[in-house]
Amino acid sequence: MFEVFSSGYYLGRLYVEPTDGDRAAINSRHHERVNEQLYADGEGISRTDLPLVMKVGPAHLSVHGDDDVPERTLAVPASVIENADVDNPPSLEEVLLAKREHAARLYDMGAV
């Protein structure tokens, strides 16, 4: 679903849709798989519930898992989607997923 894009990001395509919730989310099983495949460091036990960091338009989002979100869909709070350069949601959009090290830097800088 995601492929290497740059030194800091993977690129994927997801349906981006608004949600009434207060945080961005993808399907829980998908979230766990992505976390395991792309964020785990291979040393000991790795957590698979950590938020992923995705970029939609100019917005960096802390993305959690939610059983109610359909597969291949990124649910984004309506207040955020207005500023994320998403035309006529739900729509298929290119989404950047920060690599593990870059995500950690973004959290440290308070960008997410």
N, C-alpha and C positions, 0 to 999 in steps of 0.2 A: 504494500500500500504506500509506503514511503521509500524514496530513493535518495541517495546522497545528492545534495545540491551544492553545498559549499563547505568550507571548513567549520562553519557553525550551525548549519541547518540541513535537515532532510526536507524534501519536497513531496507533497501528496495532494490529492484532490478529494475533497469532502463536500457533501451538501452542507451548506451553512444556513441555519435557520434560527429565527429569533425564539427566545424562550422567556417566560415570565419569571424564571428563577433568577437568583442573584449571582450565579457563577456559571462559567462555561463548562460544558460536559460533552463526553462522547460515551458510547455504549460501554458498560462496565467490563464485559469480556474483552472487547477491543482495547480498552484502556490498559487492562492487565497484560495483554499480549504485547502491545507496543512498549510498555514499561519494561517487560521482561526481555524483549529482543533488543531494544535500543538504549535503555537506560541502565540496565544491570551491568555491573563491572566484572562479573565472573568470579568474584572473590567472596567465598562464604555464602551466606543467605542474603538475598537481595530483596528489598521491599518492592512490591508491585503496586502499591497504593499511593505512591508519591504523585503529586500533580505533574502533568506534562506541561511544557511551555510551548504554546503555539502562537504563530503570528498570522493575523488576518489583516490585510491592508497595513496600516501603521500601528495597529494595536497588538501588544503582547498580552496573552491570556494565560492564566493558570487554569489548566483543564483537568477536571476530575472525572471519575467514572459515575455513570448513572444507568440503572437498568432500563429506564423508560425512554432512553434515547435510541433511535434506530441505528443499525449498523451503517457505517460510512457517512455518518452525520455528525456535525459539530453544532451543538446547541449553544447559542451565544445570547447573553442577556440583551433584551431589546434596547436598553439604554446604551450599550456598547456597539451594537451592530449598526446603529445609525452613523457612527463615525469610522466604520471599518471598510469603507469603499465596497460594500456589497450591494449590488443592484438587484432589486426585485426578489428578495429572499422568499422561500428557500431556493438557493441556486448552487450549482456545482462551481466550486471555487478552488484555486490553488491556495494551499495552506502550508506554511513553513512550520516545521517541528524542530525546536532547538535541540541540538545534540546535548548529551548529558553535561559536559563541561561548560558549554555555553549557557545552558539553563541555570546551572549553579551560579555563574557570574551574574546573570540577569537578576536572580533572587538576591544575591549579595548587594547589588546596586540598587535594589528596591524598584526595579523596572517592571516587576510583575506583582 
